[in-house]
Amino acid sequence: MKKQKHILLAFYKGTPWPTSCIRDKNMIGHFQKLSHEMITTGLRMGISLDTQKQDYLTQLNKFESTLIKHSSTGQAGGIAGPNSIKKVCEELGMDEKTITSLWYLDVGALLELKVIENDNMNGWWNQSTDEDNIDRLIDIHNQDYPEA
C-alpha cells in the first residue's frame, strides 16, 4: 500500500496560492492555531480586530491581484506556474515562503474572524492522495506556462 500524503491549499476569492503545503492531515489545525496566535498577538499590541480584519483583507487582495496579473491569462482562472510566482515575489518584494505563509495565515485569520466562510471560494482545501499523485501534481505545478 502506498503512503498517503496530504495537500492543503488556502483559497481566497476563488484563488489558491499555488504553492501547496504538503504535510500531514493536521495542517489545517496547525494554520488555525498560528492564525489565532497572530490575532491575539495583534490584540496584545493594541491592534483592534477591525484593523486586523482590514489589514488581512488588504494584504490578501494585493497578493491575489498580483498573482492574477502574472498568471497565464492575466485574468482570474489563469494558471500560475513558477515564472508567475517569481514575478509576484519580485513585484511584492518578498520571497515565496513568506508570501505562502502570509497567505495561509491571513486566510486562517479571516476564517476565525468570520470575515470569509470556508466554502467553494474561500478557506481550506485538503486532499489526501498517494505519493505518486503528489509527484504528478508537483510536476504539473512546476511547468512553465505562456505569459499573459
Long-range contacts (C-beta under 8 A, 24 or more apart in sequence): 2-130, 2-131, 2-132, 3-130, 3-131, 4-128, 4-129, 4-130, 5-128, 5-129, 5-130, 5-131, 5-134, 6-126, 6-127, 6-128, 6-129, 7-125, 7-126, 7-127, 7-128, 7-129, 7-134, 7-137, 8-104, 8-124, 8-125, 8-126, 9-124, 9-125, 9-126, 10-103, 10-104, 10-107, 10-108, 10-123, 10-124, 10-125, 11-107, 11-121, 11-122, 11-123, 11-124, 11-125, 12-60, 12-63, 12-64, 12-103, 12-106, 12-107, 12-110, 12-116, 12-122, 13-60, 13-64, 13-121, 13-122, 14-76, 14-120, 14-121, 14-122, 15-64, 15-67, 15-68, 15-76, 16-125, 17-63, 17-67, 17-99, 17-100, 17-103, 17-104, 18-67, 18-80, 18-81, 18-84, 18-85, 18-141, 19-85, 19-96, 19-100, 20-137, 20-141, 21-100, 21-104, 22-134, 25-126, 25-128, 27-126, 28-124, 28-126, 31-104, 31-105, 31-107, 31-108, 31-124, 32-108, 32-111, 32-112, 34-105, 34-108, 35-105, 35-106, 35-107, 35-108, 35-109, 35-111, 35-112, 36-108, 36-109, 36-112, 38-105, 38-109, 39-109, 39-112, 39-113, 49-113, 52-109, 52-113, 53-110, 53-113, 53-115, 56-106, 56-109, 56-110, 56-113, 56-115, 57-110, 57-115, 59-102, 59-106, 60-103, 60-106, 60-107, 60-110, 62-92, 63-88, 63-92, 63-99, 63-102, 63-103, 66-91, 66-92, 69-148, 70-148, 71-145, 71-148, 72-145, 72-146, 72-147, 72-148, 73-148, 74-148, 75-148, 78-145, 78-148, 79-145, 80-145, 81-141, 81-142, 81-143, 81-144, 81-145, 82-141, 82-142, 82-144, 83-144, 83-145, 83-147, 84-145
